Amino acid sequence: MRIGRIVLVLTMGCAGTGGVVAQQASLEHCQKLKDGIARYDELRRNGGGGSQMDGWKRSRRKLDTEFRKLGCKYYRGRLE
């Protein structure tokens, strides 16, 4: 009986830790996406050739779409 309780407590502790790690990884991924979007914004502000600008715009849209699909807006307050 006592061993069963110990296993249950350990299992619950591992599950809780796994959730926190997954949340941090998601936050880190969202930060990378936001940094990528800002990078393409800066490149486009500095200008370039027409095809180059279009390529940057497409790349930025892909990152922005992924940012929205992953629900990164919920991390807005914690993103730099």
PETADA-V685357 format. One record per residue. RES is the residue in one letter. SS is DSSP state (H for helix, E for strand, C for the rest). PHI is phi in whole degrees, 0 to 359 (* if undefined). D_LAST is the distance of its C-alpha to the last C-alpha in Angstrom with 1 decimal. Layout:
RES_SS_PHI_D_LAST, RES_SS_PHI_D_LAST
This chain:
M_C_*_49.1, R_H_295_47.1, I_H_297_45.7, G_H_300_44.5, R_H_294_42.5, I_H_297_40.9, V_H_298_40.0, L_H_298_38.5, V_H_296_36.4, L_H_296_35.1, T_H_297_34.4, M_H_295_32.4, G_H_296_30.4, C_H_292_29.6, A_H_295_28.6, G_H_295_26.2, T_H_294_24.6, G_H_300_24.4, G_H_295_22.5, V_H_293_19.8, V_H_297_19.4, A_H_297_19.3, Q_H_294_16.6, Q_H_295_14.4, A_H_297_15.4, S_H_295_14.4, L_H_297_10.9, E_H_296_10.7, H_H_295_12.5, C_H_298_10.3, Q_H_296_7.3, K_H_296_10.1, L_H_296_11.4, K_H_297_8.5, D_H_297_8.6, G_H_296_12.3, I_H_298_12.5, A_H_297_10.9, R_H_296_13.4, Y_H_293_16.2, D_H_299_15.6, E_H_295_15.9, L_H_301_19.0, R_H_291_20.6, R_H_297_20.1, N_H_285_21.9, G_C_87_24.7, G_C_168_27.0, G_C_291_29.9, G_H_301_30.3, S_H_292_30.2, Q_H_294_27.2, M_H_297_25.3, D_H_297_26.5, G_H_296_25.3, W_H_295_21.8, K_H_296_21.9, R_H_296_23.2, S_H_297_20.7, R_H_295_17.8, R_H_297_19.7, K_H_298_20.1, L_H_296_16.4, D_H_295_15.9, T_H_297_18.9, E_H_296_17.8, F_H_304_14.4, R_H_288_16.7, K_H_297_19.4, L_C_281_17.3, G_C_74_16.2, C_H_293_12.5, K_H_298_12.5, Y_H_289_13.3, Y_H_262_9.9, R_H_314_8.3, G_H_293_8.1, R_H_257_6.5, L_C_274_3.8, E_C_267_0.0
